[in-house]
Amino acid sequence: MKKTVKGGFESQLQELEEIVKRLEDGSTPLEESLQLFERGVRLSRDLQKSLQEATLRVTRLLEAEDREVPFEEDASPEENGTS
């Protein structure tokens, strides 16, 4: 799986939380606030993409599991649908 930003999901989320705290503080100069906001938007988009990819992977795994025929040790081949 491709990562869009180095550091992994958790570190990106932590960075975004730190940016939000700094912006909410209100003491950051305007130009720096704009740079932080831009970085926050990029992080937010990357995190959302990571969550969507994870959701898709889980969905695919669950769908694949639903298609598998359960195997029972005591069942004969005819009962399992195999010959």
C-alpha positions in Angstrom: 0.0 0.0 0.0 1.3 3.4 -1.0 1.7 6.1 1.7 1.1 9.6 0.5 3.0 11.2 3.4 5.9 9.8 5.4 5.3 9.0 9.0 2.2 6.9 9.1 -1.4 7.5 9.9 -0.9 8.1 13.7 1.9 10.6 13.3 0.0 12.5 10.6 -3.1 12.6 12.9 -1.0 13.9 15.8 0.6 16.6 13.6 -2.9 17.7 12.5 -4.1 17.8 16.1 -1.1 20.0 17.0 -1.8 22.3 14.0 -5.4 22.7 15.2 -4.3 23.6 18.7 -1.9 26.2 17.4 -4.6 27.7 15.2 -7.2 27.7 17.9 -4.7 29.4 20.2 -5.0 32.6 18.1 -1.5 33.9 18.8 0.1 32.7 15.6 0.8 35.4 13.1 -1.4 35.5 10.0 1.2 34.2 7.4 2.2 31.3 9.7 -1.5 30.6 10.3 -2.1 30.3 6.6 0.8 28.0 6.2 -0.4 25.9 9.1 -3.9 25.8 7.6 -2.6 24.7 4.2 -0.6 21.9 5.9 -3.6 20.9 7.9 -5.8 20.7 4.8 -3.2 18.5 3.1 -2.9 16.2 6.2 -6.7 16.0 6.5 -7.0 14.9 2.8 -4.2 12.4 3.2 -5.8 11.0 6.4 -9.2 10.8 4.7 -7.7 8.9 1.8 -5.9 6.5 4.2 -9.2 5.8 6.0 -11.0 5.2 2.7 -8.3 2.8 1.6 -8.5 1.0 4.9 -12.3 0.8 4.7 -12.1 -0.6 1.2 -9.6 -3.3 2.3 -11.8 -4.3 5.2 -14.8 -4.4 2.9 -13.0 -6.6 0.4 -11.8 -9.0 3.1 -15.3 -9.3 4.5 -16.8 -9.9 1.1 -14.2 -12.5 0.3 -14.9 -14.2 3.6 -18.6 -14.3 2.7 -17.9 -16.1 -0.6 -15.8 -18.9 1.0 -17.4 -22.2 1.6 -17.1 -23.2 5.3 -15.2 -26.4 5.8 -16.4 -28.9 8.3 -14.1 -31.7 9.3 -16.9 -34.2 9.9 -18.7 -33.5 6.6 -18.3 -35.9 3.6 -17.3 -34.4 0.2 -20.9 -34.6 -1.0 -22.1 -32.5 2.0 -19.4 -29.8 1.2 -20.4 -29.7 -2.4 -17.0 -31.2 -3.5 -16.3 -34.6 -5.1 
